[in-house]
């Protein structure tokens, strides 16, 4: 049994209000993206959002200090989930259709990361506040053993690691087989 799992928090800002026509493609793709994530090999759980159908929210949703309510709707695309391994998350993320189209809907903000990764003890469910704290750590301090990215990843023991590319491809094939069998 694994002693640690990988938590991931994603964050961005939309180019227009969530209900606008500009964001329609995102709204249309979102249910399928969540379904793809939920059935992916190595997926453990994800937080839902207060007041919405689906999984329970892991506490009140908060946003990082870099968030600006520039669209006036009080909303920003963010997710919080837990995975068995970094390779499982990479397979689901890099091969997911909706993830590859983010630039159509999100503001380009080169100094703000789009996600943060960190290890949690197996069975721990991070909340939104913990996730934002890790995101801000990455934004303020760069990749470290508490808050990192795929490009500069760390193992649970704090040692720098490179994800296993062959394992990522194998998991992606497993995920595609699952999708094909539905």
Secondary structure, DSSP 8 states (H G I E B T S, - for coil): --SEEEEEEEE--BSS-TTSGGGHHHHHHHHHHHHHHHHSTTEEEE---TTSSSS--SSS----TT---TTSSS---EEEEEES-HHHHHHHHHT-TGGGGGGGTB---TTS-SEEEEEEETT----HHHHHHHHHHHHHH-SBTTBB-STTEE-TTS-EE---HHHHHHHHHHHHHHHHT-
